[in-house]
């Protein structure tokens, strides 16, 4: 078959296949155009999940009448200078409008601030009409009808109207978070109206609360960090405030909402020790860096980005989030108290945290179980605290277990401290032990219930990690070095990270052009599939320029040791032991959740208790 030039309509339809995947893609492109035009009010109207109608109206700068024909031509844009590496706008490719017009019925009506009247142009399945006069206020209205009528095969891949409408809502919310000073309205016959009033530019958290819910600010930590010209700001949730999916993880690069695997992995890595595997943090993070340091031209949809130094970006995100978690002190999620209130109300649902099934009894089960209530010193079978031993593990870890956070309970309790002063601490003064597992404490204005096993498990785990990573870990020498065959580039990456790997007890060296020789492995790992470990590390270095796979394995062993080495449920504690546990929790980062991500305590404010009894 001879080579021939494709028609302009066919070229636009091919482009539309990449840019316009579904109605939400159209909304994204049109709203971004409005923002690039300086709009302060944007109204989106849809029908039929966006397949029947999408109308976007803005009060931006508008398009001059002589430029309307260029606006619907391919690769015509006002946003890109001569330098493709200096992209400072959301759009820049000049493909969106002609792509939409090639598969739908598109009309654009616009008026500039200096214009005496408006003008309108239309495209019907790729056929452009002449520019004609129109009546309109300052700004632009873009109307898209019968999406994909010119390519009916694409309609078979669309989901139902409700699903498409939901996707449009998500797109508008994600964009709105990055532009708090802009008012957004989303309405139509296929949805309830969503209004996001404008807030001040510096009050981004107020816009985040509009999108993510009013409870997010009370359960969020501020992020503000900078490294080598890359700045990270925003808010992330405390470990006990989570969701079942990652849909509320919003990440922006220079104001552009993105869905990037590197960034998602960094967030997951930062929360690795404090969340269960099936739960996800809530985030609104904003990366700002020079445009030359990031490539947003990876895909026409512009949702993927590539960083010049991905290791720097990942390290900044992980470090900033972990620093915020460590510096936040001990904070319970406000949703825990709400669930507890519901459990106490007659006929209300039992409190249920999604992570409570990780080998621990549920709160509701514990409170309904039979058994002694309160602490009785005369009946207590108290024995001096002896931390269980972890047979066969590294000496450093064993030392931590032998001298666990409660081993010197009497000394830590501080007998000279007046109990009254303990009421001013975060977790208060211990008052009782319920069902041999839950410590009941009192502060000036709240009631605190602590799961003693979950809490002590976190304390032992943090102490183990500190000991294990504060110095090079013990390694075991192999009788014969194990040779692992790898692609040459993977072998080179491993060799470059050799010093870091040696700190974790893994010593290897190059063995020819396409292999490495492993001479020592971490003693804590015991018998290990060396080939699989090395290949996993090589893959991770290729993706993220880190060696966290090895660190995660060691941390997992520390978590297992902590679980078996902590004070167990069913163990009666002396008052001074309970208070010692509370004080240690207050001083330990991340102690609001156990190693499995389940909350270690719940706080119920006095005002909530009074409402339960009708006092308020």
DOMI-59902 format. One record per residue (C-alpha): residue number from 1; x, y, z; residue in one letter. Coordinates in steps of 0.05 Angstrom, whole numbers, plus 5000, padded with zeros to 4 digits. Layout:
N
   pos     px     py     pz   code
   NUM      X      Y      Z      A
...
This chain:
616
   pos     px     py     pz   code
     1   5000   5000   5000      X
     2   5030   5068   4981      X
     3   5047   5120   5034      X
     4   4997   5177   5036      X
     5   4985   5240   5077      X
     6   4930   5232   5129      X
     7   4872   5282   5127      X
     8   4869   5337   5179      X
     9   4806   5306   5209      X
    10   4839   5238   5215      X
    11   4901   5270   5248      X
    12   4856   5305   5299      X
    13   4818   5241   5314      X
    14   4883   5204   5327      X
    15   4905   5261   5374      X
    16   4837   5257   5408      X
    17   4849   5184   5423      X
    18   4907   5205   5468      X
    19   4881   5271   5496      X
    20   4806   5256   5502      X
    21   4797   5190   5537      X
    22   4729   5205   5569      X
    23   4685   5265   5586      X
    24   4727   5281   5647      X
    25   4786   5292   5600      X
    26   4747   5345   5563      X
    27   4729   5380   5628      X
    28   4802   5379   5650      X
    29   4827   5411   5585      X
    30   4773   5464   5583      X
    31   4780   5483   5657      X
    32   4855   5488   5649      X
    33   4846   5534   5589      X
    34   4801   5578   5632      X
    35   4853   5582   5687      X
    36   4909   5598   5638      X
    37   4864   5655   5614      X
    38   4863   5685   5684      X
    39   4792   5665   5703      X
    40   4767   5678   5774      X
    41   4699   5645   5765      X
    42   4690   5579   5728      X
    43   4623   5545   5718      X
    44   4617   5474   5691      X
    45   4550   5445   5669      X
    46   4542   5372   5646      X
    47   4487   5325   5623      X
    48   4488   5251   5610      X
    49   4553   5242   5647      X
    50   4585   5293   5600      X
    51   4570   5252   5538      X
    52   4509   5294   5520      X
    53   4533   5362   5543      X
    54   4594   5396   5574      X
    55   4592   5471   5581      X
    56   4649   5510   5613      X
    57   4640   5585   5624      X
    58   4694   5631   5652      X
    59   4708   5705   5663      X
    60   4779   5702   5637      X
    61   4814   5745   5585      X
    62   4774   5717   5527      X
    63   4796   5704   5454      X
    64   4798   5760   5404      X
    65   4754   5749   5342      X
    66   4812   5744   5293      X
    67   4844   5689   5335      X
    68   4783   5643   5341      X
    69   4801   5605   5278      X
    70   4872   5594   5304      X
    71   4844   5571   5371      X
    72   4813   5510   5338      X
    73   4873   5494   5294      X
    74   4924   5442   5315      X
    75   4988   5464   5350      X
    76   4966   5537   5357      X
    77   4976   5565   5427      X
    78   4989   5630   5463      X
    79   5021   5595   5523      X
    80   5088   5568   5499      X
    81   5150   5608   5486      X
    82   5207   5584   5442      X
    83   5235   5542   5500      X
    84   5198   5475   5509      X
    85   5233   5467   5576      X
    86   5203   5531   5605      X
    87   5130   5512   5612      X
    88   5093   5556   5663      X
    89   5021   5544   5642      X
    90   4974   5484   5648      X
    91   4963   5478   5574      X
    92   5016   5487   5520      X
    93   5008   5435   5465      X
    94   4951   5468   5426      X
    95   4916   5401   5415      X
    96   4855   5401   5461      X
    97   4804   5443   5423      X
    98   4816   5413   5353      X
    99   4817   5343   5384      X
   100   4751   5354   5418      X
   101   4721   5385   5356      X
   102   4741   5324   5314      X
   103   4698   5276   5356      X
   104   4642   5321   5380      X
   105   4600   5383   5365      X
   106   4640   5441   5393      X
   107   4624   5515   5397      X
   108   4666   5571   5427      X
   109   4636   5639   5444      X
   110   4684   5691   5471      X
   111   4693   5765   5485      X
   112   4755   5802   5508      X
   113   4755   5859   5558      X
   114   4770   5909   5503      X
   115   4720   5880   5454      X
   116   4654   5914   5438      X
   117   4620   5848   5423      X
   118   4631   5773   5424      X
   119   4645   5724   5368      X
   120   4631   5650   5360      X
   121   4660   5592   5320      X
   122   4638   5520   5315      X
   123   4667   5452   5296      X
   124   4622   5393   5278      X
   125   4660   5327   5274      X
   126   4722   5362   5248      X
   127   4686   5411   5201      X
   128   4700   5483   5221      X
   129   4646   5536   5210      X
   130   4658   5609   5197      X
   131   4667   5659   5253      X
   132   4602   5697   5267      X
   133   4579   5751   5316      X
   134   4549   5732   5382      X
   135   4524   5761   5447      X
   136   4564   5746   5510      X
   137   4596   5777   5571      X
   138   4671   5782   5580      X
   139   4703   5714   5581      X
   140   4693   5649   5543      X
   141   4639   5595   5539      X
   142   4658   5529   5508      X
   143   4602   5480   5495      X
   144   4612   5407   5476      X
   145   4553   5365   5454      X
   146   4547   5292   5431      X
   147   4617   5272   5451      X
   148   4646   5216   5408      X
   149   4588   5219   5358      X
   150   4640   5220   5303      X
   151   4676   5160   5332      X
   152   4619   5116   5358      X
   153   4666   5058   5373      X
   154   4694   5099   5431      X
   155   4625   5101   5464      X
   156   4629   5026   5477      X
   157   4686   5039   5525      X
   158   4649   5091   5567      X
   159   4621   5073   5635      X
   160   4552   5091   5659      X
   161   4529   5163   5666      X
   162   4538   5162   5741      X
   163   4610   5137   5736      X
   164   4628   5189   5683      X
   165   4595   5244   5724      X
   166   4635   5222   5785      X
   167   4699   5225   5745      X
   168   4684   5296   5724      X
   169   4672   5315   5796      X
   170   4739   5287   5816      X
   171   4774   5325   5761      X
   172   4743   5391   5781      X
   173   4759   5380   5855      X
   174   4832   5363   5840      X
   175   4841   5426   5799      X
   176   4804   5469   5849      X
   177   4851   5450   5906      X
   178   4909   5482   5869      X
   179   4871   5547   5855      X
   180   4837   5568   5920      X
   181   4825   5640   5897      X
   182   4780   5616   5839      X
   183   4706   5601   5849      X
   184   4684   5535   5818      X
   185   4612   5513   5805      X
   186   4594   5444   5778      X
   187   4520   5432   5761      X
   188   4475   5395   5712      X
   189   4417   5349   5704      X
   190   4460   5288   5720      X
   191   4486   5312   5788      X
   192   4474   5352   5850      X
   193   4506   5421   5848      X
   194   4577   5429   5875      X
   195   4599   5498   5896      X
   196   4670   5515   5918      X
   197   4672   5588   5939      X
   198   4737   5626   5929      X
   199   4782   5634   5990      X
   200   4844   5676   6000      X
   201   4906   5653   5962      X
   202   4943   5639   6027      X
   203   4886   5598   6058      X
   204   4896   5536   6016      X
   205   4875   5491   6074      X
   206   4805   5522   6072      X
   207   4798   5500   5999      X
   208   4825   5431   6017      X
   209   4772   5426   6071      X
   210   4718   5443   6019      X
   211   4741   5385   5976      X
   212   4763   5333   6027      X
   213   4715   5347   6083      X
   214   4712   5391   6144      X
   215   4745   5339   6188      X
   216   4811   5339   6148      X
   217   4842   5402   6179      X
   218   4833   5375   6249      X
   219   4869   5311   6229      X
   220   4924   5342   6185      X
   221   4997   5360   6193      X
   222   5029   5419   6156      X
   223   5087   5404   6109      X
   224   5139   5456   6090      X
   225   5207   5432   6067      X
   226   5259   5450   6015      X
   227   5319   5415   5987      X
   228   5365   5438   5930      X
   229   5315   5485   5899      X
   230   5255   5438   5905      X
   231   5201   5460   5954      X
   232   5146   5417   5984      X
   233   5086   5447   6020      X
   234   5016   5424   6038      X
   235   4983   5379   6088      X
   236   4981   5304   6103      X
   237   4936   5265   6150      X
   238   4958   5237   6217      X
   239   4967   5161   6216      X
   240   4900   5146   6249      X
   241   4861   5185   6196      X
   242   4860   5142   6134      X
   243   4818   5120   6074      X
   244   4807   5052   6041      X
   245   4836   5078   5975      X
   246   4885   5130   5950      X
   247   4833   5174   5915      X
   248   4844   5230   5967      X
   249   4918   5234   5954      X
   250   4925   5298   5915      X
   251   4995   5316   5890      X
   252   5013   5377   5848      X
   253   5075   5396   5809      X
   254   5080   5471   5796      X
   255   5004   5476   5805      X
   256   4990   5418   5758      X
   257   4951   5359   5787      X
   258   4989   5295   5770      X
   259   4983   5220   5782      X
   260   5055   5198   5785      X
   261   5080   5130   5808      X
   262   5143   5159   5839      X
   263   5103   5209   5881      X
   264   5052   5157   5902      X
   265   5108   5109   5922      X
   266   5142   5163   5963      X
   267   5078   5176   6002      X
   268   5068   5102   6014      X
   269   5140   5095   6037      X
   270   5134   5154   6086      X
   271   5075   5120   6120      X
   272   5102   5049   6115      X
   273   5111   5040   6190      X
   274   5046   5071   6213      X
   275   4991   5048   6166      X
   276   4961   4980   6152      X
   277   4972   4954   6082      X
   278   4900   4964   6061      X
   279   4894   5036   6085      X
   280   4918   5101   6052      X
   281   4937   5170   6078      X
   282   4900   5233   6057      X
   283   4946   5285   6026      X
   284   4948   5352   5990      X
   285   5020   5362   5971      X
   286   5049   5417   5926      X
   287   5117   5411   5894      X
   288   5149   5474   5866      X
   289   5212   5472   5824      X
   290   5242   5504   5763      X
   291   5206   5481   5699      X
   292   5273   5458   5670      X
   293   5278   5406   5726      X
   294   5214   5370   5708      X
   295   5186   5345   5642      X
   296   5111   5353   5636      X
   297   5112   5336   5562      X
   298   5114   5261   5573      X
   299   5043   5247   5549      X
   300   4990   5289   5515      X
   301   4944   5282   5575      X
   302   4998   5315   5618      X
   303   4982   5273   5679      X
   304   5051   5241   5680      X
   305   5115   5278   5695      X
   306   5189   5261   5696      X
   307   5239   5292   5744      X
   308   5311   5305   5727      X
   309   5330   5280   5797      X
   310   5276   5231   5820      X
   311   5317   5209   5881      X
   312   5319   5281   5906      X
   313   5243   5289   5899      X
   314   5228   5223   5932      X
   315   5275   5235   5989      X
   316   5245   5304   6001      X
   317   5174   5276   6005      X
   318   5192   5217   6050      X
   319   5236   5259   6095      X
   320   5186   5317   6102      X
   321   5127   5272   6118      X
   322   5166   5231   6168      X
   323   5193   5294   6202      X
   324   5121   5320   6207      X
   325   5097   5255   6237      X
   326   5154   5254   6287      X
   327   5144   5326   6307      X
   328   5069   5323   6314      X
   329   5070   5290   6382      X
   330   5014   5243   6399      X
   331   4947   5259   6367      X
   332   4884   5217   6360      X
   333   4839   5222   6299      X
   334   4775   5260   6313      X
   335   4738   5205   6277      X
   336   4756   5157   6333      X
   337   4717   5197   6384      X
   338   4658   5202   6335      X
   339   4657   5127   6326      X
   340   4660   5116   6401      X
   341   4603   5165   6412      X
   342   4561   5126   6361      X
   343   4577   5061   6397      X
   344   4553   5088   6463      X
   345   4487   5114   6436      X
   346   4428   5065   6442      X
   347   4421   5026   6378      X
   348   4484   5058   6349      X
   349   4535   5018   6309      X
   350   4593   4988   6346      X
   351   4658   5026   6337      X
   352   4700   4991   6285      X
   353   4767   5013   6260      X
   354   4788   4982   6193      X
   355   4855   4959   6221      X
   356   4830   4925   6283      X
   357   4830   4856   6252      X
   358   4906   4852   6251      X
   359   4912   4800   6306      X
   360   4881   4844   6360      X
   361   4814   4842   6395      X
   362   4764   4896   6374      X
   363   4745   4951   6422      X
   364   4672   4932   6420      X
   365   4688   4859   6436      X
   366   4733   4879   6493      X
   367   4681   4923   6526      X
   368   4627   4870   6522      X
   369   4672   4814   6547      X
   370   4662   4789   6618      X
   371   4717   4798   6669      X
   372   4741   4843   6725      X
   373   4735   4918   6714      X
   374   4786   4966   6744      X
   375   4851   4955   6780      X
   376   4852   4920   6847      X
   377   4921   4924   6879      X
   378   4905   4872   6931      X
   379   4884   4820   6879      X
   380   4937   4838   6828      X
   381   4984   4780   6809      X
   382   5035   4833   6791      X
   383   5105   4809   6777      X
   384   5165   4853   6761      X
   385   5164   4868   6686      X
   386   5205   4821   6644      X
   387   5207   4834   6570      X
   388   5201   4769   6530      X
   389   5264   4747   6494      X
   390   5268   4741   6418      X
   391   5306   4677   6406      X
   392   5359   4678   6352      X
   393   5357   4752   6333      X
   394   5412   4803   6331      X
   395   5444   4824   6398      X
   396   5426   4896   6388      X
   397   5353   4879   6381      X
   398   5356   4831   6440      X
   399   5384   4886   6484      X
   400   5324   4930   6469      X
   401   5276   4875   6487      X
   402   5313   4859   6551      X
   403   5306   4932   6572      X
   404   5239   4950   6543      X
   405   5205   5017   6555      X
   406   5171   4990   6617      X
   407   5231   4952   6646      X
   408   5246   5010   6693      X
   409   5174   5028   6705      X
   410   5184   5051   6777      X
   411   5242   5096   6757      X
   412   5205   5125   6697      X
   413   5141   5137   6737      X
   414   5176   5188   6782      X
   415   5145   5174   6850      X
   416   5156   5246   6871      X
   417   5110   5273   6817      X
   418   5043   5297   6843      X
   419   4988   5260   6806      X
   420   4951   5325   6796      X
   421   5004   5349   6748      X
   422   4994   5287   6705      X
   423   4925   5314   6686      X
   424   4960   5367   6644      X
   425   4997   5317   6601      X
   426   4972   5293   6533      X
   427   4949   5225   6558      X
   428   4935   5244   6630      X
   429   4938   5202   6693      X
   430   4921   5128   6693      X
   431   4858   5113   6733      X
   432   4842   5040   6719      X
   433   4855   4979   6676      X
   434   4794   4950   6640      X
   435   4791   4876   6620      X
   436   4866   4869   6632      X
   437   4882   4904   6567      X
   438   4855   4975   6566      X
   439   4884   5031   6608      X
   440   4834   5085   6626      X
   441   4866   5153   6638      X
   442   4840   5223   6654      X
   443   4863   5291   6630      X
   444   4836   5359   6649      X
   445   4782   5356   6595      X
   446   4779   5285   6568      X
   447   4777   5210   6579      X
   448   4832   5169   6546      X
   449   4829   5094   6533      X
   450   4895   5060   6514      X
   451   4906   4991   6485      X
   452   4966   4970   6526      X
   453   4991   4916   6479      X
   454   4985   4958   6416      X
   455   5018   5018   6450      X
   456   5077   4979   6479      X
   457   5086   4944   6413      X
   458   5098   5011   6379      X
   459   5146   5033   6434      X
   460   5189   4970   6428      X
   461   5188   4975   6352      X
   462   5213   5047   6351      X
   463   5268   5030   6401      X
   464   5288   4971   6358      X
   465   5291   5013   6295      X
   466   5333   5065   6329      X
   467   5383   5014   6353      X
   468   5385   4976   6287      X
   469   5396   5037   6243      X
   470   5441   5078   6288      X
   471   5502   5038   6267      X
   472   5522   4987   6214      X
   473   5483   4923   6223      X
   474   5517   4856   6237      X
   475   5526   4813   6176      X
   476   5540   4739   6163      X
   477   5595   4719   6115      X
   478   5578   4668   6062      X
   479   5625   4608   6056      X
   480   5624   4618   5981      X
   481   5604   4684   5949      X
   482   5538   4679   5911      X
   483   5542   4704   5840      X
   484   5479   4738   5815      X
   485   5473   4750   5740      X
   486   5442   4817   5722      X
   487   5437   4865   5664      X
   488   5499   4908   5663      X
   489   5462   4972   5681      X
   490   5431   4938   5743      X
   491   5499   4914   5766      X
   492   5526   4984   5758      X
   493   5468   5014   5799      X
   494   5480   4964   5856      X
   495   5554   4979   5856      X
   496   5540   5054   5862      X
   497   5497   5041   5924      X
   498   5548   4992   5954      X
   499   5565   5035   6014      X
   500   5492   5043   6034      X
   501   5478   4969   6026      X
   502   5539   4953   6069      X
   503   5509   4994   6126      X
   504   5450   4946   6125      X
   505   5495   4885   6125      X
   506   5493   4869   6051      X
   507   5563   4869   6020      X
   508   5571   4859   5946      X
   509   5618   4877   5890      X
   510   5621   4877   5814      X
   511   5636   4808   5784      X
   512   5648   4820   5710      X
   513   5605   4864   5665      X
   514   5537   4832   5680      X
   515   5539   4803   5751      X
   516   5552   4819   5824      X
   517   5584   4776   5878      X
   518   5548   4776   5945      X
   519   5597   4762   6002      X
   520   5556   4780   6065      X
   521   5482   4785   6081      X
   522   5447   4817   6141      X
   523   5449   4771   6201      X
   524   5377   4788   6220      X
   525   5351   4761   6154      X
   526   5376   4690   6168      X
   527   5368   4647   6106      X
   528   5348   4690   6048      X
   529   5338   4683   5973      X
   530   5398   4726   5955      X
   531   5384   4727   5881      X
   532   5313   4752   5890      X
   533   5335   4804   5942      X
   534   5389   4832   5896      X
   535   5343   4835   5836      X
   536   5288   4870   5877      X
   537   5339   4921   5900      X
   538   5363   4933   5829      X
   539   5291   4944   5806      X
   540   5278   4993   5862      X
   541   5342   5032   5848      X
   542   5321   5036   5774      X
   543   5252   5063   5793      X
   544   5266   5107   5854      X
   545   5342   5111   5863      X
   546   5334   5082   5934      X
   547   5349   5017   5970      X
   548   5288   5017   6016      X
   549   5272   4945   5999      X
   550   5327   4920   6044      X
   551   5310   4969   6099      X
   552   5237   4949   6096      X
   553   5255   4876   6105      X
   554   5296   4892   6167      X
   555   5241   4937   6194      X
   556   5191   4881   6183      X
   557   5233   4834   6226      X
   558   5237   4889   6279      X
   559   5161   4896   6277      X
   560   5153   4821   6287      X
   561   5200   4822   6346      X
   562   5164   4881   6376      X
   563   5097   4846   6370      X
   564   5122   4785   6407      X
   565   5165   4825   6455      X
   566   5114   4874   6481      X
   567   5069   4870   6542      X
   568   5011   4824   6524      X
   569   4937   4832   6531      X
   570   4912   4801   6596      X
   571   4971   4826   6637      X
   572   4952   4866   6699      X
   573   4995   4928   6708      X
   574   5011   4969   6770      X
   575   4989   5042   6769      X
   576   5061   5065   6762      X
   577   5070   5018   6702      X
   578   5009   5046   6668      X
   579   5032   5117   6678      X
   580   5102   5098   6654      X
   581   5071   5071   6590      X
   582   5031   5135   6579      X
   583   5093   5179   6589      X
   584   5133   5137   6541      X
   585   5078   5141   6489      X
   586   5080   5217   6494      X
   587   5154   5218   6481      X
   588   5154   5168   6422      X
   589   5139   5190   6351      X
   590   5085   5151   6317      X
   591   5057   5121   6380      X
   592   4986   5140   6361      X
   593   4983   5075   6320      X
   594   5013   5006   6329      X
   595   5058   4971   6279      X
   596   4996   4947   6241      X
   597   4966   5016   6235      X
   598   4912   5006   6287      X
   599   4901   5064   6336      X
   600   4934   5055   6404      X
   601   4886   5100   6441      X
   602   4820   5138   6435      X
   603   4806   5205   6468      X
   604   4735   5225   6486      X
   605   4727   5298   6506      X
   606   4688   5316   6569      X
   607   4640   5357   6526      X
   608   4623   5294   6486      X
   609   4612   5254   6549      X
   610   4565   5308   6576      X
   611   4526   5306   6511      X
   612   4517   5231   6520      X
   613   4485   5244   6587      X
   614   4442   5301   6561      X
   615   4481   5354   6600      X
   616   4493   5394   6536      X
